[in-house]
């Protein structure tokens, strides 16, 4: 099976899931490095690390990043792209990469860590591209909405102004 599968609207790839760690800040290479160190520490009672080092499918689309268990296709995590604040390859280990996303219902951030033998820089680039494309699409949608509002206001002002001009000419 190929490591990367493409569809018209999303791509998926396999990687080894190293774990998910709560972090104190939404971005930074140092935060990524600290998260990797945290994952390396054995903690008996941490359920977040119970699934670590398992093969996962990562689905990347314009709406978000979904992490599924490879064999069962069970959804482990889903991160909407607007919640992703940072993505990078680990400086000292080019096979390890991660991204930081804000929890959708709480004021906290999690770092999701992965390992890929050959594709870590490519995957980070793909996540970054999807994030930027998602931002552009949101801006375009917002701009269109604003344009519609402004167009309606212009039409209304023209009607009012047209009525006043007609009255002044009469």
C-alpha positions in Angstrom: 0.0 0.0 0.0 1.2 3.5 -0.8 2.1 5.8 2.0 0.1 8.6 0.4 -3.4 8.3 -1.2 -4.9 11.2 -3.0 -8.5 12.0 -3.7 -9.9 15.2 -5.3 -10.5 16.8 -2.0 -8.2 15.1 0.5 -5.1 13.0 1.0 -4.3 10.3 3.4 -1.1 8.8 4.5 0.2 6.2 7.0 2.5 7.0 9.9 3.4 5.7 13.3 1.5 7.5 16.0 3.8 8.4 18.9 1.1 10.1 21.1 -0.8 13.1 22.0 0.4 15.5 24.7 -1.2 18.5 26.2 1.0 21.5 25.7 1.1 25.0 27.3 1.5 27.1 24.1 -0.1 26.9 20.6 3.2 26.9 18.7 6.9 26.6 18.6 9.7 24.1 17.9 10.6 24.0 21.6 7.0 23.0 22.4 7.3 20.2 19.9 10.6 19.0 21.4 9.2 19.1 24.9 6.1 17.1 23.7 8.4 14.4 22.2 10.4 14.2 25.5 7.1 13.8 27.4 6.0 11.0 25.1 9.3 9.2 25.7 8.7 9.2 29.5 6.9 6.0 30.7 3.7 6.8 32.6 1.6 3.9 33.6 -1.6 5.8 34.1 -1.7 8.0 31.0 -4.4 6.6 28.7 -3.3 9.1 25.9 -0.1 7.2 25.5 -1.7 3.8 25.5 -2.3 3.9 21.8 1.2 5.3 21.0 3.5 3.8 18.4 0.6 2.3 16.5 0.2 2.6 12.8 -2.4 5.2 11.8 -4.1 6.7 8.8 -4.0 10.4 8.7 -6.7 12.0 6.5 -6.0 15.6 5.5 -8.8 17.7 3.9 -9.7 21.3 3.7 -11.9 20.9 6.7 -9.4 19.1 9.0 -7.1 16.3 10.0 -8.6 13.0 11.1 -6.4 10.3 12.7 -7.7 6.7 12.4 -6.4 3.5 13.8 -4.9 1.7 10.7 -6.4 -1.8 11.0 -9.9 -1.0 12.4 -10.3 2.5 10.8 -11.6 3.6 14.3 -11.4 7.5 14.5 -9.0 8.4 17.3 -8.9 12.1 16.9 -10.4 14.8 14.6 -8.9 18.3 14.4 -10.6 21.0 12.4 -8.0 22.9 10.4 -8.8 26.3 11.9 -7.7 24.8 15.3 -4.2 23.8 14.0 -1.7 26.4 15.0 1.7 24.8 14.4 3.2 22.0 12.4 6.9 21.0 12.0 9.5 18.3 11.7 11.6 17.7 14.8 15.0 19.4 14.3 17.1 16.6 15.8 15.0 13.8 14.3 13.8 14.4 10.7 11.6 11.3 10.8 9.4 12.7 13.6 6.8 15.4 13.0 3.9 16.9 14.8 1.2 19.4 14.9 -0.5 21.5 17.6 -4.2 22.0 17.7 -6.5 23.7 20.1 -9.1 21.5 21.8 -12.5 22.4 20.2 -14.4 22.6 23.5 -11.7 23.7 26.0 -9.0 26.3 26.3 -6.1 23.8 25.9 -3.7 22.7 23.2 -2.5 19.2 22.2 0.5 18.2 20.3 0.0 15.2 18.0 3.2 13.4 17.3 4.1 11.0 14.4 7.0 9.2 12.8 7.4 8.6 9.1 10.5 6.9 7.7 10.6 8.9 4.4 7.8 11.4 4.3 7.8 13.6 7.4 8.9 16.9 5.6 6.4 16.2 2.8 3.6 15.6 5.3 4.3 18.7 7.2 4.3 20.7 4.0 1.0 19.1 3.0 -0.6 20.0 6.3 0.8 23.6 6.0 -0.6 23.9 2.5 -4.0 22.6 3.5 -4.0 25.1 6.5 -3.1 28.0 4.2 -5.7 27.0 1.6 -8.4 26.6 4.3 -7.6 30.2 5.5 -7.8 31.6 2.0 -11.1 29.9 1.4 -12.5 31.3 4.7 -11.2 34.7 3.7 -12.8 34.5 0.2 -16.1 33.3 1.7 -16.0 36.1 4.2 -15.1 38.6 1.5 -18.0 37.4 -0.7 -20.4 37.8 2.2 -19.1 41.3 2.8 -19.4 42.1 -0.9 -23.0 41.0 -0.9 -23.8 43.2 2.1 -22.1 46.2 0.5 -23.8 45.6 -2.9 -27.2 45.5 -1.1 -26.4 48.8 0.7 -25.3 50.4 -2.6 -28.5 49.2 -4.4 -30.6 50.6 -1.5 -28.8 54.0 -1.6 -29.1 54.2 -5.4 -32.9 53.6 -5.0 -33.2 56.3 -2.3 -30.9 58.7 -4.2 -32.8 58.0 -7.5 -36.1 58.9 -5.7 -34.7 62.1 -4.3 -33.3 63.1 -7.7 -36.6 62.4 -9.3 -38.4 64.6 -6.7 -35.9 67.4 -7.1 -36.4 67.4 -10.9 -40.2 67.5 -10.6 
